[in-house]
C-alpha cells in the first residue's frame, strides 16, 4: 500500500487537465516551536499542515496552484487553477517557454533521517531543554534567549512521467543566546535529525559562558588572522553555494566559477561536496522534481569541479539534473546545494587553531551578511554573539562586533588549518515551509580577513 502522502499526490495528479505534463507535490508537516527570552518562555506553536501543490506544463511554460484541502472537488479546483495559470503564461509570452519538461522516474536511495522518537513531538522535551538553558544562564549571571523546535515532514511527488516518490524526515534544533546586562552576548546551537542527538546543557553552557567574559574592547579596522567557529564557516559556505554552484547563474555567466571550473579557486586544504547521505547531515532522498539525490564533489583539493543543476538549468548547458531543484520545475533563481559538507583537518579544536596567532580575532558567527559583488563572492556582514581578541596564541578578552568586507573565495583561499571535528550548522528557524537544511563543516584558521568598521 502506498504511503498516505503519495496516495494523495496520485489522486491530485489524476485531477489534472490536459497539457504537456503535470506534477503533484504533497507536503505534510507536523512541528513544535518554543521560543524564550530573558530566561522565560515567550511563545509556543504547534503546526499540523498538509499542502497539495499542482504544477502544469504547457509548451515550455509552467503554472502552479496550491491548496490545503484534500477532497476531490478541491483537488479539481486546484488543477483548474494551475491550468489557467499556465495557459495565461503561454498566451502572454506568445512563444515557447524554456522549461524542457518534467524528468523521468529514477530510483531514490533510502536514508536514515527519520527518528520515531522525535516524530512523537513531545513538548516535555522542549520544556526540559528550556529549563536547562535557564539554569545555565543563571549560573553565569546572564539571561537566556533562543528557540527549540522539532518537526516531522513527509514529502510525496507524483508526475505524468511516472515519478512516484515518498520521503519522511525529522529534524531538531536548539539555539541559545546568552545576554548580559551591558549587552554582551554569546551564541551556541545544535541541529540534528533526532532530539536525542541534542545536548541542551553543552549548548547552553557554551553560549552563556561567552556572554560572561568581561567588558568588550574595540579593535581598529584592518586585516587580521582569524579563527572562525563552524557556525561562521557555514554561513560563508551557504553563500558560496548560492553564488558559485548555482547552475542557472553559471549557465547565464553570472556565477562566481564561470571560466574557473578545473582550476584551483581556494586553499588545497578545502574539500567540499554536496553529500545528502553523509553522517550528521539532514538527508533527503530526492529534490523538488523527484530526482534522486546523490553525492556530488564540488571542490577537491582546492580545485572547483562542478556546479549543481535542476532540470531547467541542466537543459541550458546540455547536462542532466543533479537533483537540486528547490521547487517543482525549478526555482526562478536557480538550483542550490542543500547538503554541503566540508571535510576537516588536523587541529583538535578551536584552541589549537588559535595557538599560532600572535594577534587576531576569534569569531563565533556572522550576521546580516549580504552579497556586494556576487560574481566575486564579495560579502559584507558583522560578527555577532562572541567576538574575541586572540593574543599570543589564546583568546584573551571580548571585542565589540566588527564589520567584515571580504570575498568567500579569498577567505577560503587563505585557510591555514582546519579543525578535526565537523558539526552540522543550521539556521533552524522557519518562517515558511519547513525545509530543514544545514552545512557540515569544521572550524578553521584563515591567514587574514578584512574588517572595515
C-alpha positions in Angstrom: 0.0 0.0 0.0 1.3 3.4 -0.9 2.0 5.9 1.9 -0.8 8.3 2.6 1.0 11.3 1.2 1.9 9.5 -2.1 -1.7 8.2 -2.4 -2.9 11.8 -2.1 -0.3 13.0 -4.6 -1.5 10.4 -7.2 -5.1 11.4 -6.6 -4.2 15.0 -7.1 -2.3 14.2 -10.3 -5.3 12.4 -11.7 -7.3 15.6 -11.4 -5.0 17.5 -13.7 -6.4 18.6 -17.1 -4.7 18.1 -20.5 -1.2 19.6 -21.2 2.4 18.6 -21.8 2.9 17.3 -18.3 1.9 17.7 -14.7 3.3 17.1 -11.2 1.6 16.8 -7.8 3.6 17.5 -4.7 2.2 16.8 -1.2 3.9 18.1 1.9 2.7 17.0 5.3 4.3 18.9 8.2 4.0 18.4 12.0 6.1 20.6 14.2 6.6 22.2 17.6 8.4 25.5 18.3 9.2 27.0 21.7 10.8 30.5 21.9 12.3 32.0 25.0 13.7 35.4 26.1 15.1 36.8 29.3 15.1 33.2 30.7 11.4 32.9 30.3 9.2 31.1 27.8 7.6 33.6 25.4 5.9 31.6 22.6 4.7 28.1 21.8 3.3 27.0 18.5 2.2 23.6 17.1 1.7 23.1 13.4 -0.1 20.3 11.6 -0.4 21.1 7.9 -1.0 19.3 4.6 -0.3 21.2 1.4 -1.0 20.0 -2.2 0.8 21.8 -4.9 0.0 21.1 -8.6 2.3 22.1 -11.4 1.1 22.2 -15.0 3.5 22.3 -18.1 2.4 23.6 -21.5 4.7 24.4 -24.4 7.7 25.0 -22.1 5.7 27.2 -19.7 4.8 26.3 -16.1 1.8 27.2 -13.9 1.3 26.2 -10.3 -1.5 26.3 -7.7 -1.8 25.0 -4.2 -4.5 24.0 -1.7 -4.7 22.8 1.9 -7.9 20.9 1.2 -7.8 17.2 0.1 -11.3 16.4 -1.1 -11.9 15.6 -4.7 -13.6 18.9 -5.6 -10.8 20.9 -4.0 -8.2 18.9 -6.0 -10.1 19.5 -9.2 -10.4 23.2 -8.5 -6.6 23.4 -7.8 -5.9 21.6 -11.1 -8.1 24.0 -13.0 -6.3 26.9 -11.4 -2.9 25.5 -12.3 -4.1 25.0 -15.9 -5.4 28.6 -16.1 -2.1 30.0 -14.9 0.0 28.0 -17.4 -2.4 28.9 -20.3 -2.1 32.6 -19.3 1.7 32.4 -19.2 1.9 30.8 -22.6 -0.6 33.3 -24.1 1.3 36.3 -22.6 4.7 35.0 -23.9 3.5 34.3 -27.4 6.4 31.9 -27.8 7.5 28.6 -26.4 8.9 28.6 -22.9 12.3 27.4 -21.6 11.2 24.5 -19.4 12.3 21.3 -21.1 9.7 19.1 -19.4 9.4 17.0 -16.2 12.2 14.5 -15.5 11.8 10.7 -16.0 11.5 8.5 -12.9 14.6 7.1 -11.2 15.0 5.1 -8.0 15.9 7.1 -5.0 18.2 5.7 -2.3 16.8 5.3 1.2 18.3 7.1 4.2 18.0 7.0 8.0 16.8 10.5 8.6 13.5 9.7 10.3 13.6 9.2 14.1 10.3 7.9 15.5 11.0 9.3 19.0 11.5 12.8 17.5 8.3 12.3 15.5 6.3 12.0 18.7 6.8 15.7 19.2 6.8 15.5 23.0 6.6 19.1 24.3 8.2 17.9 27.6 11.5 17.5 25.8 11.3 21.2 24.8 10.4 22.2 28.3 13.4 20.3 29.7 15.7 22.0 27.2 14.5 25.4 28.2 14.9 24.7 31.9 18.5 23.6 31.3 19.2 26.8 29.4 17.7 29.0 32.1 19.8 27.2 34.8 23.0 27.6 32.8 22.3 31.3 32.2 21.6 31.9 35.9 24.9 30.2 36.8 26.8 32.7 34.7 24.7 35.7 35.8 23.2 36.3 32.3 19.9 35.8 30.6 19.0 33.0 28.1 17.3 33.8 24.8 16.6 31.5 21.8 14.4 28.7 20.4 13.8 25.0 20.5 12.0 23.2 17.7 11.3 19.7 16.4 9.4 18.5 13.3 8.5 15.7 11.0 8.0 16.3 7.3 6.7 13.9 4.7 7.0 14.7 1.0 5.5 12.9 -1.9 5.9 13.6 -5.6 3.9 12.1 -8.5 4.2 13.2 -12.1 2.8 12.4 -15.5 6.2 10.9 -16.5 5.9 8.2 -13.9 7.7 9.6 -10.9 6.2 8.3 -7.7 8.4 9.1 -4.7 7.9 9.4 -1.0 10.2 10.6 1.8 9.9 11.2 5.6 12.4 13.1 7.7 12.7 14.6 11.2 14.8 17.4 12.5 15.5 19.1 15.8 17.2 22.4 16.6 18.2 24.3 19.8 19.6 27.8 19.8 20.8 29.6 22.9 22.0 33.2 23.1 23.3 34.3 26.5 22.9 38.1 27.0 24.5 40.1 29.9 23.1 43.3 31.3 25.6 45.5 29.4 24.7 43.9 26.0 27.5 41.3 25.9 26.2 38.1 24.2 27.3 34.6 23.3 25.8 32.1 20.9 25.7 28.3 20.5 23.3 26.0 18.7 22.8 22.4 17.7 21.0 20.8 14.8 20.3 17.1 14.2 17.9 14.6 12.7 16.9 13.5 16.2 16.2 15.1 19.6 18.4 12.6 21.2 21.4 14.0 19.5 21.0 17.4 21.1 22.7 18.2 24.3 21.0 21.3 25.9 23.5 21.5 28.7 26.5 21.7 26.5 24.8 24.2 24.1 23.6 26.5 26.9 26.9 26.4 28.8 28.9 27.3 25.6 26.6 30.3 24.9 26.3 31.7 28.4 30.0 31.4 29.2 30.8 33.6 26.2 28.3 36.3 27.4 30.0 36.4 30.9 33.5 37.1 29.7 34.0 40.7 30.7 33.8 44.2 29.2 34.4 44.3 25.4 37.3 46.3 23.9 37.4 47.9 20.5 39.7 46.8 17.6 40.8 49.0 14.8 39.7 48.1 11.3 42.2 46.1 9.3 43.3 42.7 8.2 43.8 40.1 10.9 44.3 36.4 11.1 41.0 34.8 12.2 39.7 31.7 13.8 36.1 31.0 12.7 33.8 28.7 14.6 31.9 26.2 12.4 28.7 28.4 12.5 30.7 31.3 10.8 32.2 28.9 8.3 28.8 27.5 7.5 27.5 31.0 6.7 30.3 31.5 4.2 29.7 28.1 2.6 26.0 28.8 2.3 26.8 31.9 0.4 29.3 30.1 -1.8 26.5 27.6 -2.6 24.3 30.4 -3.9 27.0 32.5 -5.7 29.3 29.8 -7.1 27.5 26.5 -7.5 24.1 27.6 -8.9 23.9 26.0 -12.3 21.5 28.6 -13.7 23.8 31.5 -12.7 26.7 29.5 -14.2 24.8 29.0 -17.5 24.0 32.7 -17.6 27.7 33.6 -16.9 26.7 35.3 -13.6 28.3 32.6 -11.4 31.5 33.0 -9.4 33.0 29.9 -11.1 32.4 30.9 -14.7 35.6 30.1 -16.6 37.2 28.6 -13.4 36.0 25.0 -13.3 39.0 22.8 -13.3 41.2 25.4 -11.7 42.3 26.0 -8.1 40.0 28.6 -6.5 40.7 28.1 -2.8 43.3 26.6 -0.5 44.3 23.0 -1.3 43.1 22.1 2.2 39.5 22.6 1.1 37.4 19.6 0.0 33.7 20.5 -0.4 30.8 18.3 -1.6 27.1 18.1 -1.6 26.6 14.9 0.2 23.0 14.1 1.1 23.8 10.8 2.9 26.9 12.0 4.9 26.6 11.1 8.6 25.5 14.1 10.6 23.7 16.0 7.8 20.0 16.4 7.1 19.4 13.9 4.3 16.7 13.9 1.7 16.0 11.2 -0.9 15.1 13.4 -3.8 14.7 17.0 -4.9 11.5 19.0 -5.6 11.2 17.4 -9.1 11.5 13.9 -7.7 15.1 13.5 -9.0 17.2 11.3 -6.6 19.9 12.9 -4.7 23.5 11.6 -4.8 26.9 12.7 -3.6 28.4 15.4 -5.8 32.1 16.7 -5.4 32.2 20.5 -5.8 35.8 21.4 -4.7 38.6 18.8 -4.5 42.0 19.8 -3.0 41.0 23.5 -3.7 40.0 22.8 -7.4 36.4 23.7 -8.4 34.9 20.6 -10.2 31.1 21.0 -10.6 28.1 23.1 -10.2 24.6 21.8 -9.3 21.6 21.7 -11.7 17.8 21.3 -11.8 16.1 20.2 -15.0 15.8 23.7 -16.3 19.4 24.8 -15.8 20.8 21.5 -17.0 18.9 21.8 -20.3 20.7 25.2 -20.9 24.1 23.5 -20.9 23.2 20.1 -22.3 23.6 18.4 -18.9 21.5 16.3 -16.6 19.8 17.4 -13.4 22.0 16.7 -10.4 18.9 16.6 -8.1 19.0 20.2 -6.8 15.6 21.6 -7.8 14.3 23.8 -5.0 10.7 23.9 -6.4 8.8 21.9 -8.9 10.0 22.9 -12.4 12.9 24.7 -10.8 13.1 27.9 -8.7 13.3 31.2 -10.6 16.7 32.0 -9.2 18.1 28.5 -9.9 19.2 25.4 -8.0 21.4 25.3 -4.9 23.2 22.6 -2.9 21.3 21.8 0.3 23.7 19.2 2.0 27.1 20.9 1.8 29.9 19.0 3.6 33.4 20.3 4.1 36.0 17.8 5.3 38.0 18.6 8.5 41.7 18.8 9.1 44.2 18.0 11.9 43.6 20.6 14.6 41.9 19.2 17.7 39.8 22.2 18.5 39.4 26.0 18.3 42.1 26.5 21.0 44.7 24.6 18.9 43.7 26.7 15.8 44.4 29.9 17.9 47.9 28.9 19.0 50.0 30.2 16.0 48.3 33.6 16.1 50.1 36.5 17.8 47.2 38.9 17.4 44.0 38.1 15.7 40.2 37.7 16.0 38.1 34.8 17.2 34.6 34.8 15.6 31.6 32.8 16.8 29.2 33.5 14.0 28.4 36.1 11.3 25.2 38.0 11.0 23.3 40.0 8.4 25.7 39.0 5.6 24.9 40.3 2.1 26.5 40.0 -1.3 28.2 43.2 -2.6 29.6 41.8 -5.8 28.2 38.3 -6.3 30.5 37.2 -9.1 33.5 37.9 -6.9 31.8 36.3 -3.8 32.3 39.7 -2.1 30.2 39.8 1.1 29.7 42.3 3.9 28.3 41.5 7.3 29.1 41.7 11.0 30.4 39.3 13.7 28.0 38.6 16.5 27.4 36.9 19.8 31.0 36.1 20.7 33.9 38.1 19.1 37.2 37.9 20.9 40.7 39.0 20.7 43.4 36.4 20.2 46.8 37.3 21.8 49.9 35.1 21.9 48.0 32.1 20.8 45.0 32.3 23.1 41.7 34.0 23.5 42.1 36.9 26.0 39.1 39.2 26.1 35.9 40.1 24.2 35.7 42.6 21.4 32.9 44.8 20.1 31.4 43.3 17.0 33.3 44.1 13.7 32.1 44.6 10.2 33.9 42.5 7.6 34.0 43.0 3.8 35.8 40.2 2.0 35.3 37.5 -0.6 34.4 34.0 0.4 36.9 32.6 -2.1 39.6 34.8 -0.6 38.9 33.8 2.9 38.9 30.1 2.0 42.0 30.7 -0.2 43.9 31.8 2.8 42.9 28.9 5.1 45.9 27.6 7.0 44.4 24.9 9.1 41.0 23.1 9.7 39.6 21.6 12.8 39.3 17.9 13.0 35.7 17.8 14.2 32.9 18.8 11.8 29.5 19.8 13.1 26.1 20.4 11.5 25.2 24.1 11.5 21.8 25.4 10.5 19.6 28.5 11.0 16.9 26.1 12.2 14.1 28.6 12.4 11.4 28.5 9.8 9.2 31.4 8.6 7.5 29.4 5.9 7.5 25.8 4.7 9.7 23.7 7.0 12.6 22.6 4.8 15.5 21.8 7.1 18.9 22.1 5.6 22.4 22.7 7.1 26.1 22.7 6.4 28.5 20.1 7.9 31.9 21.8 8.4 34.8 22.3 10.9 36.1 25.5 12.5 39.2 26.9 10.7 42.0 29.4 10.8 42.5 31.8 7.9 45.6 33.9 7.4 43.6 37.1 7.1 40.1 38.5 7.0 39.4 42.2 6.2 37.4 44.1 8.8 36.2 47.5 7.6 34.4 49.0 10.6 
